[in-house]
Amino acid sequence: MYLVIENTKKSFSFPESKTLLVGNDFDCDIQINHPKIWGRHFAITQQPYGCVLQIFNDRVKVNNEWVHEQCMLDTGDVLLVDDLRFRLLDDEYIPKDSSINHTNITISDTTNESSVYGIRSFAADSMGRFIIDDYHHQDGWHVFRHNNELHFVDNKQTTFLNGLQIAQANLSNGDVISNEVYKYKIELPGTSGFSKFSPSHPRNVQLSEAMLDASKVTGPTEKASSKFGFLKNNLWWLTLLVGLIILVLVIMNNPNR
């Protein structure tokens, strides 16, 4: 995983901390002298579930949408700060070349919707839509099925696949087709197991349920747990206080005094 400044073509790998800090402070991993970049401007952190963008100063555009605090990032996403363009790339998601002859492929105009196999739309006009079989986008790129595989064709190179301009590719789970206006993600649970990027992936369902359970307020049970925690954390000085009180009472009731 690395970040590319497209204006200068310079690329920056993530450090061992897995957090890439961008700004003009002395401790930033990427130090940029620019009038719209100051302090610790933003950071990208690699988490087990994906990359997280955190913004410290001003706001940042991600794929032409303003982000004020934080959001998830995908491979190929573009970050804009004034005229500076940053693109997130990952060598593990370099598209695989397609071995079939695309000139002999007929793209069907029919699009079907399913919850199992195909491409998930994150475009504003079709958010969440799941498309199977052949798909033709108005920009001129295509996704079609061949021998239980999904293939991508973009001879005009009007869009990006995992942040790269590719004419043709054999699609895999988690591949991202995007530009600054729309985004589509590939999900192929029908052939190679649930995509880890899919909301229906069992791991993601478990994670969502765990987060939901953690956010619930349990009333009396929570209060009892809080009281127990207080006693546990302060047992040493409570014991000392009780001992002092007993000592004072013994001294006050001592008849020889």
C-alpha positions as CSV (number, residue, x, y, z in Angstrom):
1,M,0.0,0.0,0.0
2,Y,1.3,3.4,-0.9
3,L,0.2,7.0,-1.6
4,V,1.1,8.8,-4.9
5,I,1.1,12.6,-5.3
6,E,0.0,12.7,-8.9
7,N,1.2,16.3,-9.4
8,T,4.8,15.2,-8.9
9,K,4.5,11.4,-9.5
10,K,6.2,10.8,-6.1
11,S,5.1,7.7,-4.2
12,F,5.3,7.1,-0.4
13,S,5.0,3.7,1.3
14,F,3.4,3.3,4.7
15,P,5.8,3.2,7.7
16,E,5.9,0.3,10.2
17,S,3.3,2.2,12.3
18,K,0.9,1.7,9.4
19,T,-0.1,5.4,9.6
20,L,1.0,7.8,6.9
21,L,0.9,11.4,8.2
22,V,0.7,14.2,5.6
23,G,1.3,17.9,6.4
24,N,4.2,20.3,6.9
25,D,5.2,19.6,10.5
26,F,8.6,18.2,11.2
27,D,7.2,14.8,12.2
28,C,5.0,14.2,9.1
29,D,5.9,11.2,6.9
30,I,5.1,13.3,3.8
31,Q,6.2,17.0,4.3
32,I,4.6,19.3,1.7
33,N,5.3,23.0,1.3
34,H,2.0,24.3,0.0
35,P,-0.2,27.3,1.1
36,K,-3.2,25.0,1.7
37,I,-1.3,22.3,3.7
38,W,-0.4,23.1,7.3
39,G,0.4,21.3,10.5
40,R,-0.6,17.7,10.6
41,H,-3.2,18.0,7.8
42,F,-4.4,14.4,7.4
43,A,-3.4,10.8,8.1
44,I,-4.2,7.4,6.5
45,T,-4.1,4.4,8.8
46,Q,-4.1,0.8,7.6
47,Q,-6.5,-1.2,9.8
48,P,-7.4,-5.0,9.5
49,Y,-10.7,-4.0,7.9
50,G,-9.3,-1.3,5.5
51,C,-7.7,2.1,5.3
52,V,-9.1,5.0,7.4
53,L,-8.6,8.7,6.5
54,Q,-8.5,11.1,9.4
55,I,-8.5,14.8,8.8
56,F,-7.0,17.2,11.3
57,N,-6.9,20.6,9.5
58,D,-9.6,21.9,7.2
59,R,-11.4,19.4,4.9
60,V,-10.3,17.1,2.1
61,K,-12.1,16.0,-1.0
62,V,-12.3,12.3,-1.6
63,N,-13.6,11.3,-5.0
64,N,-15.1,14.7,-5.4
65,E,-17.0,14.6,-2.1
66,W,-16.0,16.8,0.9
67,V,-14.9,14.9,4.0
68,H,-14.6,16.9,7.2
69,E,-13.4,14.3,9.8
70,Q,-12.8,10.7,8.7
71,C,-13.9,8.1,6.2
72,M,-12.9,4.7,4.8
73,L,-10.7,4.6,1.7
74,D,-10.5,2.0,-1.1
75,T,-7.6,1.3,-3.5
76,G,-7.7,3.9,-6.2
77,D,-9.4,6.6,-4.2
78,V,-8.4,10.2,-5.0
79,L,-7.8,12.8,-2.3
80,L,-7.8,16.5,-3.2
81,V,-6.3,19.4,-1.2
82,D,-6.6,22.5,-3.4
83,D,-4.7,21.6,-6.6
84,L,-2.8,18.6,-5.0
85,R,-4.0,15.1,-6.0
86,F,-3.2,12.1,-3.9
87,R,-4.1,8.6,-5.1
88,L,-4.1,5.5,-2.8
89,L,-2.6,2.4,-4.5
90,D,-1.8,-1.2,-3.5
91,D,0.4,-3.6,-5.4
92,E,-1.6,-6.5,-4.0
93,Y,-4.6,-5.3,-6.1
94,I,-2.8,-4.9,-9.5
95,P,-5.5,-6.2,-12.0
96,K,-4.9,-9.5,-13.6
97,D,-4.8,-9.5,-17.4
98,S,-7.6,-11.1,-19.3
99,S,-6.6,-13.9,-21.7
100,I,-9.7,-13.9,-23.8
101,N,-10.2,-12.0,-27.1
102,H,-12.4,-9.1,-26.2
103,T,-13.0,-8.1,-29.8
104,N,-15.3,-11.1,-30.3
105,I,-17.3,-10.5,-27.2
106,T,-20.9,-9.3,-27.5
107,I,-22.1,-7.1,-24.6
108,S,-25.7,-7.8,-23.7
109,D,-27.9,-4.8,-23.1
110,T,-29.8,-6.7,-20.4
111,T,-28.8,-6.0,-16.8
112,N,-30.1,-8.2,-13.9
113,E,-30.0,-7.5,-10.2
114,S,-29.1,-10.0,-7.6
115,S,-27.6,-10.2,-4.1
116,V,-24.9,-12.7,-4.9
117,Y,-22.6,-12.3,-7.9
118,G,-21.4,-9.2,-9.8
119,I,-20.7,-5.5,-9.2
120,R,-22.0,-3.3,-6.4
121,S,-22.7,0.3,-7.3
122,F,-21.6,3.1,-5.0
123,A,-22.6,5.8,-7.5
124,A,-24.9,8.5,-6.2
125,D,-27.7,7.7,-8.7
126,S,-27.7,3.9,-8.0
127,M,-26.3,3.5,-4.5
128,G,-26.3,-0.1,-3.3
129,R,-27.5,-1.6,-6.6
130,F,-26.1,-5.0,-7.3
131,I,-25.7,-5.9,-11.0
132,I,-25.0,-9.4,-12.5
133,D,-24.3,-10.6,-16.0
134,D,-23.2,-8.1,-18.6
135,Y,-23.0,-4.4,-17.8
136,H,-22.4,-1.5,-20.1
137,H,-21.5,1.9,-18.5
138,Q,-22.4,5.1,-20.4
139,D,-18.7,6.1,-20.2
140,G,-17.8,3.2,-22.5
141,W,-16.4,0.5,-20.2
142,H,-18.0,-2.9,-19.8
143,V,-18.1,-5.8,-17.4
144,F,-19.2,-9.2,-18.7
145,R,-19.3,-12.8,-17.6
146,H,-17.3,-15.5,-19.4
147,N,-16.8,-19.1,-18.1
148,N,-17.9,-18.2,-14.5
149,E,-15.6,-15.2,-14.4
150,L,-16.1,-11.5,-14.7
151,H,-14.0,-9.5,-17.2
152,F,-13.5,-5.8,-17.6
153,V,-13.0,-3.9,-20.9
154,D,-12.2,-0.2,-21.2
155,N,-10.5,0.4,-24.5
156,K,-11.1,4.2,-24.3
157,Q,-9.5,4.1,-20.7
158,T,-12.3,6.4,-19.3
159,T,-12.1,5.0,-15.8
160,F,-9.7,3.4,-13.3
161,L,-9.5,-0.2,-12.0
162,N,-7.8,-0.3,-8.6
163,G,-6.5,3.2,-9.3
164,L,-4.9,2.2,-12.6
165,Q,-6.0,2.8,-16.2
166,I,-6.4,-0.7,-17.7
167,A,-7.7,-1.7,-21.1
168,Q,-8.8,-5.2,-20.1
169,A,-8.7,-7.4,-17.0
170,N,-9.9,-10.5,-15.3
171,L,-11.8,-9.2,-12.2
172,S,-11.3,-10.5,-8.7
173,N,-13.0,-10.0,-5.3
174,G,-12.5,-6.5,-4.0
175,D,-11.5,-4.9,-7.3
176,V,-12.7,-1.3,-7.5
177,I,-13.8,0.5,-10.7
178,S,-13.9,4.2,-10.1
179,N,-13.3,7.8,-11.2
180,E,-14.0,11.0,-9.4
181,V,-17.7,10.7,-10.0
182,Y,-18.6,7.1,-9.3
183,K,-17.4,3.8,-7.7
184,Y,-18.2,0.2,-8.3
185,K,-16.9,-2.8,-6.3
186,I,-16.5,-6.4,-7.5
187,E,-18.1,-9.1,-5.3
188,L,-17.8,-12.7,-6.4
189,P,-19.1,-14.9,-3.5
190,G,-20.6,-17.4,-6.0
191,T,-17.2,-18.7,-7.2
192,S,-14.5,-17.9,-4.6
193,G,-16.2,-17.4,-1.3
194,F,-17.7,-14.3,0.1
195,S,-15.9,-11.1,-0.7
196,K,-14.5,-9.5,2.4
197,F,-15.7,-6.2,1.0
198,S,-19.3,-7.3,0.9
199,P,-21.7,-6.1,3.6
200,S,-23.1,-9.7,3.6
201,H,-19.8,-11.3,4.4
202,P,-20.2,-13.2,7.7
203,R,-17.2,-11.4,9.2
204,N,-18.7,-8.0,8.4
205,V,-22.1,-9.1,9.8
206,Q,-20.4,-10.3,13.0
207,L,-18.5,-7.0,13.2
208,S,-21.7,-4.9,12.8
209,E,-23.5,-7.0,15.4
210,A,-20.6,-6.6,17.9
211,M,-20.6,-2.8,17.3
212,L,-24.3,-2.7,17.8
213,D,-24.2,-4.7,21.0
214,A,-21.4,-2.5,22.4
215,S,-23.4,0.6,21.7
216,K,-26.5,-0.6,23.7
217,V,-27.2,0.9,27.1
218,T,-28.1,-1.8,29.5
219,G,-29.5,0.3,32.4
220,P,-29.2,-1.3,35.9
221,T,-26.7,-3.9,34.7
222,E,-24.4,-1.3,33.4
223,K,-24.7,0.7,36.6
224,A,-23.9,-2.3,38.7
225,S,-20.9,-3.1,36.6
226,S,-19.7,0.5,36.9
227,K,-20.0,0.3,40.8
228,F,-18.1,-2.9,40.9
229,G,-15.4,-1.4,38.7
230,F,-15.1,1.6,41.1
231,L,-14.8,-0.6,44.1
232,K,-12.2,-2.8,42.4
233,N,-10.1,0.1,41.3
234,N,-10.2,1.9,44.7
235,L,-10.1,-1.1,47.1
236,W,-6.6,-0.2,48.5
237,W,-7.5,3.2,49.8
238,L,-11.0,2.1,51.0
239,T,-9.2,-0.6,53.1
240,L,-6.8,2.0,54.4
241,L,-9.6,4.4,55.3
242,V,-11.5,1.6,57.2
243,G,-8.3,0.7,59.1
244,L,-7.8,4.4,60.1
245,I,-11.3,4.7,61.3
246,I,-11.0,1.5,63.4
247,L,-7.7,2.8,64.9
248,V,-9.3,6.1,65.8
249,L,-12.2,4.4,67.5
250,V,-9.8,2.1,69.5
251,I,-7.8,5.1,70.7
252,M,-10.9,7.1,71.7
253,N,-12.3,4.2,73.7
254,N,-9.0,3.3,75.5
255,P,-9.7,3.8,79.3
256,N,-6.0,4.1,80.1
257,R,-5.7,7.3,78.1
